[in-house]
Amino acid sequence: MALLSADHLGALLAIALLGAGLLVVARARPGRWLVPASRAIAVVVLAAYVTDHAVAASREIWTVRLYLPLHLSDAATLVAVCALWTARPALVELTYFWGLTGSLQATLTPDLGHDFPDVLYLTYFVTHGGVVLAALLLVAGRGIVPRRGAAARALAATVALAAAAAVGCLATGGNYMFLRRKPPDSLLDLLGPWPVYIAGAGLLAAAMFALLAVPFRGRDRRT
């Protein structure tokens, strides 16, 4: 799929409209309904994730080089599903920081070879866009805000995931977390050649996490 094509822009518009609508309704009418609503979104996102793997297997393109959950966006999808279902603060924090960095970038610069209405196009944007929606709903809509030190904990989790991805790359020959090479048309293009861009991505993640934590300094998590 071409960057900023009609299919790409249509997906971005749908995610933006859904996100805005969720926030408006959640803020205007807070209440117990947000719990089943969050869990419904979790079911949809998880179903899309499972469908993505099932379709890849049916098309004989599923391999351990590509489909282990060692990309940041894959890990964020699974964490977001758990966060939407349980509303546990640690999971919400990871969803917030990973969703508004890695998953958001994946929707803006998708590494996707399928166009609408291919099912893999749909599962890609439901999973990646779903994490962005989860981050907005849980934090801005339900008020489960990151606690003190959340950005540092999220960065530590990201480093741990990168270490696991590095092992996965060595074991499978894959390119998890793009540690071997950059995807086309991504933010990593601005960070230099391999392996310089890996260190640059780490510094950028630290800066973005710190920036995302700014609105919540001095605030306690609402129950």
Backbone as a chain_set.jsonl record, in Angstrom:
{"seq": "MALLSADHLGALLAIALLGAGLLVVARARPGRWLVPASRAIAVVVLAAYVTDHAVAASREIWTVRLYLPLHLSDAATLVAVCALWTARPALVELTYFWGLTGSLQATLTPDLGHDFPDVLYLTYFVTHGGVVLAALLLVAGRGIVPRRGAAARALAATVALAAAAAVGCLATGGNYMFLRRKPPDSLLDLLGPWPVYIAGAGLLAAAMFALLAVPFRGRDRRT", "coords": {"N": [[0.845, -1.204, 0.0], [0.579, 2.174, -0.883], [2.153, 4.974, 0.657], [0.163, 7.453, 2.11], [-1.822, 7.052, 0.27], [-5.173, 6.722, -1.121], [-6.364, 4.58, 0.223], [-4.777, 4.462, 2.519], [-5.141, 7.037, 3.671], [-7.881, 6.901, 4.115], [-8.028, 4.969, 6.146], [-6.648, 6.304, 8.194], [-8.368, 8.472, 8.603], [-10.662, 7.154, 9.528], [-9.711, 6.088, 11.958], [-9.098, 8.47, 13.317], [-11.649, 9.684, 13.514], [-13.061, 7.774, 15.013], [-11.541, 7.806, 17.363], [-11.877, 10.48, 18.241], [-14.656, 10.494, 18.588], [-14.979, 8.528, 20.611], [-13.636, 9.757, 22.768], [-15.124, 12.125, 23.157], [-17.663, 11.106, 23.888], [-16.962, 9.54, 26.124], [-15.973, 11.46, 27.897], [-18.152, 13.145, 28.146], [-20.187, 11.522, 29.092], [-19.375, 9.905, 31.516], [-19.076, 6.763, 33.241], [-20.237, 3.51, 34.403], [-20.57, 2.115, 32.067], [-18.321, 2.331, 30.552], [-16.571, 0.3, 31.18], [-17.587, -2.278, 30.112], [-17.595, -1.35, 27.459], [-14.874, -0.853, 26.944], [-13.933, -3.467, 27.164], [-15.248, -4.646, 25.052], [-13.964, -3.431, 22.896], [-11.458, -4.517, 23.322], [-11.952, -7.213, 22.701], [-12.527, -7.003, 19.969], [-10.087, -6.045, 18.945], [-8.342, -8.123, 19.699], [-9.506, -10.23, 18.271], [-9.01, -9.355, 15.665], [-6.226, -9.476, 15.667], [-5.74, -12.242, 16.024], [-7.027, -13.167, 13.728], [-5.396, -12.036, 11.761], [-3.046, -13.565, 12.035], [-4.111, -16.092, 11.473], [-5.004, -15.829, 8.807], [-2.579, -15.264, 7.55], [-1.316, -17.716, 7.978], [-3.016, -19.377, 6.491], [-2.494, -18.466, 3.964], [0.009, -19.272, 3.648], [2.137, -17.663, 4.394], [2.941, -17.247, 6.905], [5.589, -17.214, 9.1], [8.246, -17.925, 11.429], [10.078, -15.976, 11.198], [8.695, -13.686, 10.726], [6.321, -13.452, 12.226], [6.382, -13.761, 15.021], [5.562, -12.382, 18.238], [7.308, -10.029, 18.553], [7.767, -7.552, 17.568], [7.417, -4.084, 18.37], [4.857, -3.02, 17.947], [3.263, -5.324, 17.861], [3.599, -6.364, 20.457], [2.522, -4.194, 21.805], [-0.128, -4.366, 20.968], [-1.059, -6.73, 22.234], [-0.652, -6.038, 24.907], [-2.361, -3.832, 25.076], [-4.868, -5.039, 24.718], [-5.053, -6.516, 27.105], [-4.935, -4.375, 28.911], [-7.258, -2.929, 28.287], [-9.139, -4.791, 29.096], [-8.609, -5.25, 31.836], [-7.853, -2.835, 33.042], [-5.576, -2.373, 34.534], [-3.104, -0.386, 36.1], [-0.3, -0.507, 35.342], [-0.378, -1.801, 32.874], [-2.01, -0.067, 31.443], [-0.367, 2.175, 31.37], [1.792, 1.266, 29.755], [0.363, 0.799, 27.409], [-0.376, 3.406, 26.8], [2.118, 4.781, 26.368], [3.404, 3.15, 24.428], [1.376, 2.995, 22.532], [0.947, 5.637, 21.635], [3.297, 6.189, 20.416], [4.942, 3.972, 19.002], [2.757, 2.395, 17.851], [1.17, 4.419, 16.793], [2.955, 5.574, 14.955], [3.136, 3.399, 13.246], [0.649, 3.421, 12.044], [0.765, 5.823, 10.69], [2.953, 5.569, 8.971], [2.714, 2.996, 7.395], [3.994, -0.334, 7.16], [3.117, -2.195, 4.943], [1.825, -4.478, 2.64], [-0.67, -4.644, 1.428], [-3.858, -3.703, 0.139], [-7.021, -1.982, 0.673], [-9.934, -3.921, -0.055], [-8.558, -5.983, 1.314], [-8.212, -8.554, 3.738], [-5.987, -8.52, 5.396], [-5.195, -5.895, 5.29], [-7.306, -4.764, 6.73], [-7.039, -6.043, 9.25], [-4.557, -5.086, 9.985], [-4.904, -2.286, 10.395], [-6.959, -2.291, 12.272], [-5.742, -3.52, 14.478], [-3.365, -1.936, 14.959], [-4.438, 0.696, 14.939], [-6.32, 0.237, 16.899], [-4.82, 0.071, 19.243], [-3.966, 2.704, 19.539], [-6.459, 3.952, 19.915], [-7.17, 2.662, 22.291], [-5.243, 3.68, 24.066], [-5.977, 6.402, 24.141], [-8.642, 6.223, 25.073], [-8.413, 4.926, 27.6], [-6.702, 6.588, 29.079], [-7.247, 9.405, 28.562], [-10.02, 9.288, 28.351], [-11.075, 7.547, 30.396], [-9.559, 8.373, 32.509], [-7.371, 7.098, 33.709], [-4.51, 7.788, 34.555], [-0.966, 8.008, 33.752], [1.351, 7.086, 36.298], [3.788, 8.435, 38.653], [7.064, 8.151, 37.418], [6.358, 6.538, 35.322], [7.136, 6.866, 32.632], [9.857, 6.195, 32.654], [9.674, 3.518, 33.41], [8.287, 2.49, 31.22], [10.185, 2.903, 29.245], [12.188, 1.17, 30.13], [10.846, -1.254, 29.797], [10.643, -1.225, 27.045], [13.311, -1.414, 26.255], [13.852, -3.962, 27.271], [12.134, -5.471, 25.657], [13.338, -4.96, 23.189], [15.745, -6.289, 23.566], [14.815, -8.923, 23.68], [13.788, -9.039, 21.097], [16.141, -8.824, 19.649], [17.357, -11.271, 20.226], [15.442, -12.868, 19.016], [15.783, -12.089, 16.36], [18.37, -13.077, 15.828], [17.918, -15.79, 16.188], [15.998, -16.483, 14.298], [16.509, -15.148, 11.948], [14.973, -13.009, 11.321], [13.569, -9.64, 11.245], [12.927, -8.253, 13.593], [11.557, -5.548, 15.423], [12.851, -3.97, 13.683], [15.629, -4.195, 13.822], [17.608, -5.154, 12.193], [17.375, -3.911, 9.698], [15.984, -0.917, 8.264], [12.484, -0.151, 7.853], [10.75, 0.791, 4.791], [10.154, 4.271, 4.079], [9.878, 5.477, 6.723], [10.065, 6.951, 10.046], [12.553, 6.282, 10.924], [14.267, 6.71, 8.847], [15.307, 9.204, 9.165], [17.23, 8.976, 11.054], [19.759, 8.1, 10.477], [22.241, 5.67, 9.227], [22.344, 1.994, 9.557], [24.26, 0.783, 12.32], [23.44, 3.055, 13.573], [20.931, 4.217, 13.602], [19.525, 2.687, 15.423], [20.417, 3.328, 18.008], [19.686, 6.0, 17.874], [16.91, 5.721, 17.69], [16.352, 4.749, 20.223], [17.038, 6.951, 21.848], [15.219, 8.791, 20.84], [12.816, 7.552, 21.568], [13.005, 7.738, 24.37], [12.869, 10.516, 24.659], [10.317, 11.046, 23.579], [8.655, 9.571, 25.296], [9.128, 10.942, 27.68], [8.05, 13.417, 26.994], [5.36, 12.724, 26.586], [4.678, 12.175, 29.18], [4.577, 14.607, 30.438], [2.021, 16.042, 30.715], [0.984, 14.852, 33.012], [2.443, 15.235, 35.267], [2.825, 15.496, 38.728], [0.263, 14.694, 39.214], [-2.071, 12.404, 40.587], [-3.116, 9.044, 39.943], [-6.444, 8.626, 38.952], [-9.05, 6.745, 40.4]], "CA": [[0.0, 0.0, 0.0], [1.377, 3.387, -0.999], [2.015, 5.944, 1.733], [-0.778, 8.548, 1.867], [-2.77, 6.717, -0.781], [-6.565, 6.836, -0.683], [-6.606, 3.543, 1.224], [-4.093, 4.857, 3.751], [-5.822, 8.197, 4.242], [-9.175, 6.454, 4.606], [-7.82, 4.308, 7.435], [-6.298, 7.339, 9.171], [-9.581, 9.235, 8.899], [-11.536, 6.314, 10.35], [-9.127, 6.027, 13.309], [-9.25, 9.792, 13.93], [-13.054, 9.907, 13.842], [-13.411, 6.882, 16.112], [-10.878, 8.305, 18.561], [-12.55, 11.698, 18.686], [-15.977, 10.135, 19.08], [-14.838, 7.846, 21.895], [-13.259, 10.718, 23.799], [-16.247, 13.023, 23.415], [-18.701, 10.384, 24.627], [-16.429, 9.123, 27.427], [-15.872, 12.624, 28.778], [-19.478, 13.724, 28.363], [-21.033, 10.592, 29.838], [-18.589, 8.899, 32.232], [-19.911, 5.841, 34.003], [-19.864, 2.098, 34.401], [-20.636, 1.581, 30.716], [-16.991, 2.365, 29.953], [-15.899, -0.988, 31.389], [-17.933, -3.205, 29.013], [-17.185, -0.782, 26.175], [-13.439, -1.12, 26.808], [-13.747, -4.899, 26.937], [-15.701, -4.932, 23.691], [-12.867, -3.031, 22.009], [-10.409, -5.521, 23.515], [-12.339, -8.407, 21.95], [-12.383, -6.697, 18.537], [-8.653, -5.958, 18.624], [-7.764, -9.461, 19.799], [-10.018, -11.005, 17.141], [-8.267, -8.925, 14.476], [-4.849, -9.991, 15.801], [-5.79, -13.683, 15.756], [-7.376, -13.317, 12.319], [-4.209, -11.708, 10.983], [-2.167, -14.735, 12.046], [-4.786, -17.204, 10.811], [-4.988, -15.583, 7.365], [-1.195, -15.447, 7.11], [-1.06, -19.159, 7.937], [-3.779, -19.96, 5.382], [-1.84, -18.059, 2.707], [1.351, -19.843, 3.735], [3.163, -16.623, 4.557], [3.292, -17.183, 8.33], [6.864, -17.836, 9.462], [8.797, -17.405, 12.682], [10.876, -14.801, 10.846], [7.833, -12.526, 10.561], [5.08, -13.37, 12.996], [6.497, -13.836, 16.477], [5.146, -11.082, 18.798], [8.52, -9.352, 19.016], [7.73, -6.154, 17.146], [6.808, -3.229, 19.381], [3.426, -2.879, 17.702], [2.613, -6.58, 18.259], [3.566, -6.383, 21.915], [1.576, -3.16, 22.23], [-1.477, -4.868, 20.731], [-1.409, -7.684, 23.284], [-0.729, -5.28, 26.163], [-3.568, -3.006, 25.031], [-6.017, -5.924, 24.956], [-5.09, -6.784, 28.552], [-5.229, -3.118, 29.599], [-8.68, -2.641, 28.086], [-9.946, -5.762, 29.838], [-8.375, -5.222, 33.286], [-7.579, -1.462, 33.49], [-4.454, -2.349, 35.47], [-2.311, 0.814, 35.808], [0.951, -0.772, 34.627], [-0.711, -2.123, 31.487], [-2.509, 1.173, 30.836], [0.793, 3.034, 31.099], [2.493, 0.759, 28.575], [-0.5, 1.061, 26.252], [-0.312, 4.844, 26.513], [3.407, 5.17, 25.793], [3.648, 2.41, 23.192], [0.328, 3.293, 21.561], [1.093, 6.97, 21.054], [4.593, 6.281, 19.733], [5.125, 2.925, 18.008], [1.545, 2.039, 17.106], [0.765, 5.591, 16.018], [3.834, 5.684, 13.792], [2.814, 2.317, 12.326], [-0.511, 3.818, 11.244], [1.143, 6.954, 9.839], [3.882, 5.084, 7.943], [2.508, 1.543, 7.459], [4.824, -1.281, 6.412], [2.012, -3.078, 4.597], [1.746, -4.734, 1.211], [-2.044, -5.001, 1.076], [-4.779, -2.577, 0.015], [-8.433, -2.213, 0.967], [-10.468, -4.449, 1.206], [-7.888, -7.203, 1.752], [-8.416, -8.76, 5.17], [-4.768, -8.138, 6.118], [-5.291, -4.433, 5.425], [-8.249, -4.486, 7.819], [-6.484, -6.459, 10.538], [-3.433, -4.202, 10.307], [-5.345, -1.007, 10.94], [-7.744, -2.53, 13.486], [-4.835, -3.783, 15.59], [-2.532, -0.774, 15.259], [-5.323, 1.793, 15.322], [-6.972, -0.11, 18.157], [-3.94, 0.423, 20.367], [-4.048, 4.166, 19.68], [-7.757, 4.234, 20.529], [-7.114, 2.195, 23.677], [-4.458, 4.647, 24.843], [-6.781, 7.605, 24.329], [-9.812, 5.927, 25.895], [-8.063, 4.59, 28.973], [-6.041, 7.694, 29.788], [-8.002, 10.657, 28.449], [-11.439, 9.038, 28.524], [-11.384, 6.97, 31.705], [-8.795, 9.061, 33.538], [-6.359, 6.25, 34.363], [-3.341, 8.502, 34.049], [0.325, 7.456, 34.157], [1.844, 7.463, 37.617], [5.164, 8.934, 38.693], [8.047, 7.18, 36.95], [5.803, 5.663, 34.278], [7.921, 6.969, 31.403], [11.085, 5.414, 32.835], [9.309, 2.099, 33.391], [7.959, 2.141, 29.838], [11.443, 2.827, 28.499], [12.845, -0.076, 30.536], [10.122, -2.345, 29.14], [10.984, -1.167, 25.623], [14.666, -1.96, 26.14], [13.748, -5.409, 27.479], [11.539, -6.034, 24.446], [14.358, -4.881, 22.137], [16.689, -7.379, 23.813], [14.149, -10.152, 23.236], [13.719, -8.972, 19.641], [17.484, -9.109, 19.129], [17.507, -12.726, 20.292], [14.572, -13.406, 17.984], [16.432, -11.846, 15.054], [19.489, -14.008, 15.688], [17.432, -17.163, 16.141], [15.123, -16.744, 13.155], [16.898, -14.396, 10.755], [13.962, -11.992, 11.084], [13.937, -8.224, 11.398], [12.049, -7.769, 14.649], [11.795, -4.171, 15.857], [13.685, -3.366, 12.631], [16.998, -4.131, 14.323], [18.535, -5.496, 11.099], [17.263, -2.914, 8.623], [14.845, -0.009, 8.418], [11.39, -0.295, 6.9], [10.702, 1.932, 3.868], [9.3, 5.433, 4.373], [9.578, 5.558, 8.149], [10.795, 7.956, 10.803], [13.932, 5.829, 11.094], [15.074, 7.252, 7.749], [15.924, 10.452, 9.615], [18.125, 8.707, 12.178], [21.066, 7.626, 10.041], [22.362, 4.286, 8.752], [22.516, 0.953, 10.57], [23.345, 0.617, 13.448], [23.277, 4.337, 14.249], [19.52, 4.537, 13.805], [19.007, 1.957, 16.582], [20.665, 4.195, 19.16], [18.853, 7.176, 17.699], [15.527, 5.371, 18.015], [16.267, 4.67, 21.677], [17.012, 8.315, 22.377], [13.947, 9.4, 20.444], [11.779, 6.956, 22.413], [13.121, 8.333, 25.697], [12.377, 11.892, 24.589], [8.873, 11.038, 23.352], [8.019, 9.112, 26.524], [9.193, 12.051, 28.642], [7.094, 14.43, 26.55], [4.009, 12.22, 26.841], [4.436, 12.172, 30.623], [4.497, 15.978, 30.944], [0.703, 16.478, 31.189], [0.547, 14.16, 34.218], [3.351, 15.498, 36.377], [2.185, 16.008, 39.937], [-1.101, 14.226, 39.339], [-2.259, 11.014, 40.992], [-4.044, 8.282, 39.122], [-7.811, 8.548, 39.428], [-9.606, 5.392, 40.474]], "C": [[0.875, 1.247, 0.0], [1.097, 4.329, 0.172], [1.138, 7.109, 1.29], [-1.641, 8.313, 0.623], [-4.185, 6.884, -0.246], [-6.885, 5.796, 0.389], [-5.983, 3.909, 2.562], [-4.816, 6.017, 4.429], [-7.2, 7.824, 4.779], [-9.069, 5.786, 5.962], [-7.497, 5.34, 8.522], [-7.528, 8.152, 9.574], [-10.516, 8.442, 9.809], [-11.026, 6.25, 11.785], [-9.323, 7.356, 14.033], [-10.693, 10.041, 14.357], [-13.499, 9.03, 15.009], [-12.795, 7.376, 17.423], [-11.553, 9.535, 19.115], [-13.925, 11.383, 19.26], [-15.93, 9.457, 20.432], [-14.542, 8.827, 23.018], [-14.417, 11.636, 24.16], [-17.304, 12.332, 24.272], [-18.218, 10.008, 26.027], [-16.352, 10.293, 28.399], [-17.238, 13.222, 29.103], [-20.362, 12.836, 29.23], [-20.182, 9.527, 30.517], [-19.514, 7.983, 33.03], [-19.452, 4.408, 33.84], [-19.871, 1.497, 33.001], [-19.268, 1.537, 30.049], [-16.248, 1.046, 30.127], [-16.292, -1.989, 30.314], [-17.549, -2.671, 27.638], [-15.698, -1.04, 25.915], [-13.193, -2.588, 26.499], [-14.224, -5.306, 25.546], [-14.616, -4.57, 22.682], [-11.725, -4.034, 22.109], [-10.7, -6.775, 22.703], [-12.144, -8.183, 20.449], [-10.91, -6.69, 18.133], [-8.007, -7.336, 18.671], [-8.234, -10.339, 18.64], [-9.286, -10.642, 15.858], [-6.844, -9.471, 14.497], [-4.801, -11.483, 15.471], [-6.105, -13.94, 14.288], [-6.179, -13.045, 11.413], [-3.279, -12.914, 10.889], [-2.799, -15.905, 11.292], [-4.762, -17.042, 9.291], [-3.577, -15.757, 6.816], [-0.844, -16.926, 7.014], [-1.774, -19.806, 6.747], [-3.162, -19.607, 4.035], [-0.4, -18.534, 2.64], [2.443, -18.773, 3.734], [3.561, -16.463, 6.025], [4.602, -17.911, 8.551], [7.342, -17.226, 10.77], [9.669, -16.18, 12.42], [10.033, -13.531, 10.847], [6.786, -12.36, 11.66], [5.205, -13.657, 14.489], [6.154, -12.458, 17.055], [6.315, -10.301, 19.397], [8.68, -7.958, 18.423], [7.052, -5.334, 18.243], [5.302, -3.138, 19.19], [2.662, -4.149, 18.062], [2.502, -6.675, 19.773], [2.564, -5.364, 22.44], [0.138, -3.623, 22.039], [-1.916, -5.795, 21.861], [-1.53, -6.987, 24.639], [-2.004, -4.457, 26.199], [-4.822, -3.84, 25.272], [-6.163, -6.201, 26.45], [-5.445, -5.523, 29.337], [-6.707, -2.759, 29.474], [-9.551, -3.562, 28.926], [-9.827, -5.565, 31.352], [-8.245, -3.818, 33.873], [-6.479, -1.414, 34.539], [-3.522, -1.189, 35.108], [-1.043, 0.545, 35.0], [0.692, -1.072, 33.154], [-1.229, -0.892, 30.749], [-1.337, 2.086, 30.474], [1.546, 2.569, 29.861], [1.682, 1.007, 27.309], [-0.406, 2.516, 25.833], [1.002, 5.192, 25.803], [3.691, 4.433, 24.492], [2.623, 2.774, 22.118], [0.527, 4.619, 20.867], [2.478, 7.23, 20.485], [4.657, 5.215, 18.638], [3.893, 2.61, 17.183], [1.053, 3.209, 16.258], [1.634, 5.755, 14.788], [3.508, 4.606, 12.767], [1.572, 2.626, 11.504], [-0.153, 4.952, 10.28], [2.079, 6.538, 8.706], [3.803, 3.559, 7.91], [3.479, 0.76, 6.588], [3.898, -2.421, 6.0], [1.924, -3.236, 3.082], [0.357, -5.085, 0.725], [-2.913, -3.746, 1.07], [-6.181, -2.984, 0.451], [-9.092, -2.889, -0.241], [-9.819, -5.747, 1.659], [-7.987, -7.337, 3.27], [-7.176, -8.367, 5.97], [-4.625, -6.619, 6.223], [-6.166, -4.096, 6.63], [-7.655, -4.863, 9.174], [-5.318, -5.562, 10.956], [-3.925, -2.93, 10.986], [-6.248, -1.176, 12.169], [-6.813, -2.759, 14.681], [-4.013, -2.538, 15.949], [-3.372, 0.428, 15.676], [-6.023, 1.518, 16.629], [-6.128, 0.214, 19.368], [-3.962, 1.93, 20.61], [-5.361, 4.551, 20.353], [-7.773, 3.811, 21.991], [-6.363, 3.176, 24.557], [-5.276, 5.895, 25.142], [-7.954, 7.349, 25.268], [-9.446, 5.719, 27.353], [-7.522, 5.782, 29.738], [-6.889, 8.963, 29.744], [-9.492, 10.461, 28.706], [-11.812, 8.552, 29.907], [-10.552, 7.558, 32.831], [-7.819, 8.202, 34.296], [-4.994, 6.765, 33.912], [-2.048, 7.855, 34.517], [0.783, 7.987, 35.515], [3.287, 7.971, 37.521], [6.128, 7.827, 38.275], [7.568, 6.289, 35.827], [6.64, 5.7, 33.001], [9.202, 6.143, 31.495], [10.787, 3.919, 32.807], [8.972, 1.639, 31.972], [9.228, 2.019, 28.993], [12.186, 1.542, 28.856], [12.173, -1.28, 29.878], [10.456, -2.396, 27.656], [12.374, -1.741, 25.381], [14.645, -3.473, 26.303], [13.152, -6.092, 26.248], [12.547, -6.023, 23.303], [15.399, -5.99, 22.315], [16.103, -8.715, 23.37], [14.058, -10.199, 21.716], [15.074, -9.284, 19.007], [17.758, -10.609, 19.147], [16.66, -13.382, 19.205], [15.16, -13.228, 16.594], [17.556, -12.844, 14.818], [19.003, -15.439, 15.496], [16.679, -17.48, 14.853], [15.59, -16.103, 11.858], [15.901, -13.315, 10.4], [14.48, -10.588, 11.31], [13.041, -7.577, 12.454], [12.531, -6.431, 15.2], [12.747, -3.446, 14.912], [15.135, -3.185, 13.095], [18.032, -4.461, 13.245], [18.547, -4.449, 9.99], [15.995, -2.102, 8.831], [13.73, -0.383, 7.451], [11.388, 0.9, 5.952], [9.793, 3.03, 4.384], [8.896, 5.5, 5.845], [10.4, 6.66, 8.796], [12.256, 7.576, 10.98], [14.84, 6.326, 9.973], [15.829, 8.505, 8.163], [17.035, 10.233, 10.636], [19.453, 8.089, 11.775], [21.063, 6.176, 9.624], [22.384, 3.296, 9.912], [23.971, 0.955, 11.026], [23.052, 1.928, 14.182], [21.805, 4.603, 14.558], [18.919, 3.801, 15.006], [19.209, 2.781, 17.854], [19.817, 5.453, 19.075], [17.406, 6.914, 18.053], [15.341, 5.263, 19.522], [16.202, 6.036, 22.319], [15.71, 9.019, 22.051], [12.801, 8.857, 21.299], [11.812, 7.571, 23.806], [12.556, 9.75, 25.708], [10.863, 11.933, 24.426], [8.124, 10.566, 24.593], [8.003, 10.238, 27.559], [8.18, 13.136, 28.28], [5.656, 13.989, 26.828], [3.663, 12.215, 28.324], [4.216, 13.569, 31.197], [3.104, 16.364, 31.45], [0.285, 15.899, 32.534], [1.493, 14.35, 35.388], [2.587, 16.084, 37.558], [0.759, 15.543, 40.125], [-1.114, 12.773, 39.771], [-3.242, 10.35, 40.065], [-5.43, 8.308, 39.753], [-8.274, 7.107, 39.447], [-10.966, 5.402, 39.813]], "O": [[1.807, 1.356, 0.797], [-0.041, 4.463, 0.619], [1.348, 7.681, 0.221], [-2.127, 9.26, 0.005], [-4.379, 7.154, 0.94], [-7.593, 6.091, 1.351], [-6.584, 3.693, 3.614], [-5.071, 5.973, 5.633], [-7.64, 8.373, 5.79], [-9.911, 6.002, 6.834], [-8.014, 5.256, 9.636], [-7.705, 8.481, 10.747], [-11.092, 8.991, 10.749], [-11.812, 6.347, 12.727], [-9.671, 7.38, 15.214], [-10.933, 10.556, 15.449], [-14.227, 9.485, 15.891], [-13.449, 7.365, 18.465], [-11.779, 9.635, 20.321], [-14.317, 11.932, 20.289], [-16.737, 9.762, 21.31], [-15.13, 8.74, 24.096], [-14.664, 11.895, 25.338], [-17.783, 12.895, 25.257], [-18.96, 10.136, 27.001], [-16.633, 10.137, 29.587], [-17.454, 13.74, 30.198], [-21.181, 13.327, 30.005], [-20.252, 8.357, 30.139], [-20.602, 8.387, 33.44], [-18.422, 4.129, 33.226], [-19.236, 0.467, 32.773], [-19.07, 0.793, 29.089], [-15.388, 0.708, 29.313], [-15.406, -2.519, 29.644], [-17.212, -3.448, 26.745], [-15.31, -1.399, 24.804], [-12.344, -2.919, 25.671], [-13.659, -6.214, 24.936], [-14.376, -5.31, 21.728], [-11.095, -4.366, 21.104], [-9.797, -7.338, 22.084], [-11.655, -9.066, 19.743], [-10.534, -7.259, 17.108], [-7.219, -7.686, 17.792], [-7.447, -11.107, 18.087], [-8.975, -11.518, 15.05], [-6.317, -9.881, 13.463], [-3.928, -11.932, 14.728], [-5.519, -14.83, 13.672], [-5.974, -13.741, 10.419], [-2.787, -13.249, 9.812], [-2.116, -16.623, 10.562], [-4.525, -18.01, 8.568], [-3.393, -16.329, 5.741], [-0.158, -17.346, 6.082], [-1.213, -20.672, 6.076], [-3.293, -20.364, 3.073], [0.322, -18.233, 1.689], [3.517, -18.95, 3.158], [4.418, -15.642, 6.352], [4.721, -19.093, 8.228], [6.898, -16.148, 11.167], [9.962, -15.426, 13.347], [10.568, -12.428, 10.953], [6.407, -11.235, 11.986], [4.181, -13.784, 15.16], [6.436, -11.449, 16.408], [6.315, -9.958, 20.579], [9.639, -7.257, 18.748], [6.2, -5.852, 18.965], [4.55, -3.174, 20.164], [1.525, -4.066, 18.525], [1.449, -7.022, 20.309], [1.843, -5.632, 23.401], [-0.727, -3.308, 22.857], [-3.022, -5.657, 22.385], [-2.415, -7.316, 25.429], [-2.665, -4.386, 27.234], [-5.74, -3.392, 25.958], [-7.265, -6.128, 26.996], [-6.179, -5.596, 30.323], [-7.332, -2.334, 30.445], [-10.6, -3.143, 29.417], [-10.815, -5.695, 32.074], [-8.494, -3.619, 35.062], [-6.454, -0.495, 35.358], [-3.18, -1.02, 33.938], [-0.74, 1.29, 34.068], [1.454, -0.646, 32.287], [-0.927, -0.695, 29.572], [-1.32, 2.694, 29.404], [1.901, 3.382, 29.008], [2.23, 1.375, 26.271], [-0.361, 2.822, 24.642], [0.987, 5.83, 24.75], [4.177, 5.043, 23.539], [2.958, 2.854, 20.937], [0.309, 4.735, 19.661], [2.8, 8.359, 20.114], [4.448, 5.525, 17.465], [3.963, 2.561, 15.955], [0.577, 3.015, 15.14], [1.132, 6.04, 13.701], [3.588, 4.847, 11.562], [1.447, 2.144, 10.378], [-0.704, 5.032, 9.182], [2.008, 7.088, 7.607], [4.737, 2.89, 8.353], [3.753, 1.126, 5.445], [3.891, -3.482, 6.625], [1.945, -2.255, 2.34], [0.215, -5.76, -0.295], [-2.728, -2.845, 1.887], [-6.488, -4.169, 0.581], [-8.835, -2.468, -1.369], [-10.47, -6.547, 2.33], [-7.861, -6.352, 3.998], [-7.301, -7.923, 7.111], [-3.996, -6.12, 7.156], [-5.81, -3.249, 7.449], [-7.752, -4.098, 10.133], [-5.118, -5.311, 12.144], [-3.413, -2.546, 12.037], [-6.294, -0.288, 13.021], [-7.068, -2.25, 15.772], [-3.971, -2.136, 17.111], [-3.053, 1.102, 16.655], [-6.297, 2.441, 17.395], [-6.658, 0.593, 20.412], [-3.974, 2.377, 21.757], [-5.374, 5.383, 21.26], [-8.324, 4.515, 22.838], [-6.795, 3.473, 25.671], [-5.269, 6.39, 26.269], [-8.232, 8.157, 26.154], [-10.091, 6.271, 28.245], [-7.842, 5.969, 30.911], [-7.209, 9.53, 30.789], [-10.156, 11.36, 29.22], [-12.743, 9.068, 30.525], [-10.812, 7.27, 33.999], [-7.462, 8.534, 35.426], [-4.399, 6.222, 32.982], [-2.026, 7.218, 35.57], [0.624, 9.166, 35.831], [3.911, 7.939, 36.46], [6.01, 6.691, 38.735], [8.283, 5.377, 35.412], [6.83, 4.668, 32.358], [9.588, 5.474, 30.537], [11.558, 3.141, 32.246], [9.33, 0.531, 31.572], [9.331, 1.142, 28.135], [12.754, 0.893, 27.978], [12.85, -2.215, 29.451], [10.545, -3.476, 27.073], [12.589, -2.47, 24.413], [15.328, -4.19, 25.573], [13.608, -7.162, 25.844], [12.608, -6.976, 22.527], [15.876, -6.561, 21.335], [16.792, -9.537, 22.766], [14.227, -11.257, 21.11], [15.146, -9.927, 17.96], [18.322, -11.155, 18.198], [17.097, -14.33, 18.552], [15.048, -14.115, 15.748], [17.678, -13.397, 13.724], [19.596, -16.208, 14.74], [16.715, -18.613, 14.371], [15.12, -16.471, 10.782], [15.959, -12.755, 9.305], [15.671, -10.375, 11.538], [12.477, -6.504, 12.241], [13.723, -6.21, 15.414], [13.367, -2.448, 15.278], [15.777, -2.175, 12.807], [19.199, -4.091, 13.37], [19.594, -4.141, 9.419], [15.056, -2.546, 9.491], [13.995, -0.875, 6.355], [11.972, 1.933, 6.279], [8.788, 2.762, 5.043], [7.71, 5.571, 6.167], [11.306, 7.226, 8.184], [13.107, 8.446, 11.165], [16.06, 6.359, 10.137], [16.865, 8.834, 7.585], [17.705, 11.183, 11.041], [20.197, 7.604, 12.628], [20.025, 5.516, 9.654], [22.434, 3.681, 11.08], [24.858, 1.116, 10.187], [22.487, 1.92, 15.276], [21.464, 5.136, 15.614], [17.908, 4.242, 15.552], [18.298, 2.918, 18.671], [19.29, 5.921, 20.084], [16.741, 7.765, 18.644], [14.293, 5.641, 20.047], [15.406, 6.262, 23.23], [15.162, 9.752, 22.875], [11.917, 9.611, 21.706], [10.763, 7.891, 24.367], [11.854, 10.141, 26.641], [10.192, 12.752, 25.054], [7.064, 11.105, 24.912], [6.995, 10.461, 28.23], [7.531, 13.704, 29.158], [4.83, 14.795, 27.257], [2.487, 12.246, 28.688], [3.723, 13.706, 32.317], [3.002, 16.963, 32.521], [-0.664, 16.39, 33.145], [1.347, 13.679, 36.41], [1.813, 17.03, 37.414], [0.099, 15.943, 41.084], [-0.254, 11.994, 39.359], [-4.099, 11.006, 39.472], [-5.578, 8.044, 40.946], [-7.904, 6.33, 38.567], [-11.631, 4.368, 39.753]]}, "num_chains": 1, "name": "protein.A"}
